[in-house]
Amino acid sequence: MSRFLGLLLTISLALTLSSCGEDPPPAPLLEPPPEGTGFQVSYETMAPPMTEIWKCNLEALPNSRVININEAESRITPGIHHQTLTLLLGLGELEALEPGEYDCRELYDAYPELMEGAIQLYGAQSAEQAIDLGPGIVAQLPPRLLALHEIHYFNNTPEELLVQSYLNAYTVDNSEVESTIWGFSVRDEHLSIPARSSANEWTRCEMTDDVQLQLLSSHTHELGVRVNVSLWDGETVGEQIYTNTDWHTPKLTQFPDGGLTIPAGTGFHFECEFDNPTDEDVIWGFDALDEMCQIAIVFTPGAFSIDCEITDSSDGLHGTPRVGD
């Protein structure tokens, strides 16, 4: 990409800034893939002192033809609450937005379809993450799609901080493709965690089609002490296949040997355990002081029509809460 300067230009710029008594620009967290093997997207923004930021950078992805992504790796500033790269495909007015930086909250408030309608291509909370889908499995990406690169970060220091997110995607030739992936998040948006107490919220969803589960992860905020995911056969909670006790860097579990078979009509039972030591009741929401309870699943085949439909939850509420509910 054009923003990544050549070595000589970088050295020249550093010397120029040094002669002016200024610090050189920080080095990128991740070098881009060698030419012809993939692409890189990056986003850098400033976080003011003692401030929570949720910023979105809208840009077209650099691929000029359909590509097959088989591996990905990311580097983000330690402490980032989350980084995501979301595709704006089939979202009407959103696709007409001008490229550039936006306040994410304003975008999500103005376009609520972003929550359920956008396609999340990648997400990370760990400072370093790498994913290898395995032989023949790819995420297929059409050319020049608009993508929203999100950074959510709380700067609890008295200094302004540079926050960075770098993502490399590595591609394979069409001749190597055997299957494509699809995926999404399943979330419980009706959370109620009373002050000075613990709470356990669970949700069940069932797949509409047979799939092979490839990747599984979870997401809560700071009050989340544990997430457990078990298999659900439509009647009974079965084997536990995932647990996470680190809300800030949740575990990403990969299922080898072609994935874990999840037949249609079966799915997942996931539970989020919370401990609220504060004097305030906490509900679902985007801010760091709100809470979330969700899982992310990636599977083959890559059919957009496949869903995991919520069938039950601990409070019996399945829909998306309206403002004021």
Buried (B, 14 or more C-beta within 10 A) or exposed (E): EEEEEEEEEBEEEBEEEEEEEEEEEEEBBBEBBEEEEBBBBBBBBEBEEEBBBBBBBBBEBBBEEEBBBBBBBBBBBEBBBBBBBBBBBEBEEBEEBEEEEBEBBEBBEEBEBBEEBBBBBBBBBBBEBBBEBBEBBBBBBEEEBBBBBBBBBBBEEEEEBEBBBBBBBBBBEEEEBEBBBBBBBBBBBBBBBEEEEEBEBBBBBBBBBBBBBBBBBBBBBBBBBBBBBBBBBEEEBEEEBBBBEBBBBBBBBBBEEBBBEBEEBBBBBBBBBBBBEEEEEBBBBBEBEBBBBBBBBBBBEBEEEBBBEBBBBBEEBBEEEEEEE
